[in-house]
Amino acid sequence: MLLPIWTAAYRHNGRSCRFVVNGQSGRVQGEPPWPMWKIAAAVITALVAITAFLYLAGASGYIDLGQGF
């Protein structure tokens, strides 16, 4: 028996989106409403921001990053 199963249906930008989550295995089936390039751009932006913060914090002496950075 494949219970519990959660389903959802919603509208995004006039488009109907649905997905199903298997509660035992955690597998998700469905189509994301956002293009993958937007998700990749957000991840890359976050990594650049974290790297810039660490560099500036290390250069100002606020944190000690050791010899490797």
Backbone hydrogen bonds in HBPLUS format (Angstrom, degrees):
<---DONOR---> <-ACCEPTOR-->    atom                        ^
c    i                          cat <-CA-CA->   ^        H-A-AA   ^      H-
h    n   atom  resd res      DA  || num        DHA   H-A  angle D-A-AA Bond
n    s   type  num  typ     dist DA aas  dist angle  dist       angle   num
A0023-GLY N   A0004-PRO O   2.69 MM  19  4.91 149.0  1.79 156.7 158.3     1
A0006-TRP N   A0021-VAL O   2.91 MM  15  5.12 165.3  1.93 150.8 154.8     2
A0021-VAL N   A0006-TRP O   2.74 MM  15  5.12 161.6  1.77 155.9 161.4     3
A0008-ALA N   A0019-PHE O   2.99 MM  11  5.55 147.8  2.09 161.3 164.9     4
A0019-PHE N   A0008-ALA O   3.00 MM  11  5.55 152.2  2.08 150.9 156.0     5
A0010-TYR N   A0017-CYS O   2.86 MM   7  5.38 159.2  1.90 156.3 163.0     6
A0017-CYS N   A0010-TYR O   2.70 MM   7  5.38 175.4  1.70 175.1 175.6     7
A0012-HIS N   A0015-ARG O   2.78 MM   3  5.16 163.5  1.80 149.1 152.6     8
A0015-ARG N   A0012-HIS O   2.97 MM   3  5.16 155.1  2.03 108.2 116.4     9
A0020-VAL N   A0029-GLN O   2.85 MM   9  5.33 157.1  1.90 155.4 163.0    10
A0029-GLN N   A0020-VAL O   2.93 MM   9  5.33 162.6  1.96 155.5 161.1    11
A0022-ASN N   A0027-ARG O   2.97 MM   5  5.41 168.1  1.99 160.3 163.8    12
A0026-GLY N   A0022-ASN O   2.81 MM   4  5.17 141.3  1.96 139.7 150.6    13
A0038-LYS N   A0035-PRO O   3.14 MM   3  5.62 136.5  2.34 109.1 119.3    14
A0040-ALA N   A0036-MET O   2.93 MM   4  6.15 163.7  1.95 153.7 158.1    15
A0041-ALA N   A0037-TRP O   2.92 MM   4  6.00 153.1  2.00 138.1 145.6    16
A0042-ALA N   A0038-LYS O   3.02 MM   4  6.20 151.8  2.10 142.0 149.0    17
A0043-VAL N   A0039-ILE O   3.03 MM   4  6.31 156.8  2.09 150.0 155.9    18
A0044-ILE N   A0040-ALA O   2.96 MM   4  6.15 165.2  1.98 152.2 156.2    19
A0045-THR N   A0041-ALA O   2.93 MM   4  6.03 158.4  1.98 144.7 151.0    20
A0046-ALA N   A0042-ALA O   2.98 MM   4  6.17 156.4  2.04 144.5 150.7    21
A0047-LEU N   A0043-VAL O   2.99 MM   4  6.25 158.5  2.03 150.2 155.9    22
A0048-VAL N   A0044-ILE O   2.95 MM   4  6.19 156.9  2.01 150.7 156.8    23
A0049-ALA N   A0045-THR O   2.94 MM   4  6.15 157.6  1.99 147.6 153.9    24
A0050-ILE N   A0046-ALA O   2.95 MM   4  6.17 159.9  1.99 151.1 156.1    25
A0051-THR N   A0047-LEU O   2.96 MM   4  6.09 161.8  2.00 146.0 151.4    26
A0052-ALA N   A0048-VAL O   2.89 MM   4  6.06 159.4  1.93 148.8 154.5    27
A0053-PHE N   A0049-ALA O   2.95 MM   4  6.12 158.0  2.00 146.1 152.2    28
A0054-LEU N   A0050-ILE O   2.95 MM   4  6.18 165.5  1.97 152.4 155.9    29
A0055-TYR N   A0051-THR O   2.93 MM   4  6.10 157.9  1.98 148.1 154.6    30
A0056-LEU N   A0052-ALA O   2.92 MM   4  6.06 171.4  1.93 153.5 155.9    31
A0057-ALA N   A0053-PHE O   2.83 MM   4  5.91 158.8  1.88 151.5 158.1    32
A0058-GLY N   A0054-LEU O   2.93 MM   4  5.95 152.2  2.01 140.9 148.3    33
A0059-ALA N   A0055-TYR O   2.85 MM   4  6.03 153.8  1.92 148.8 156.5    34
A0060-SER N   A0056-LEU O   3.04 MM   4  6.09 147.3  2.15 141.3 148.7    35
A0062-TYR N   A0057-ALA O   2.99 MM   5  5.17 126.8  2.28 157.9 164.9    36
A0063-ILE N   A0057-ALA O   3.36 MM   6  5.80 157.9  2.41 122.3 123.0    37
A0061-GLY N   A0058-GLY O   3.31 MM   3  5.17 149.0  2.41  94.6 103.5    38
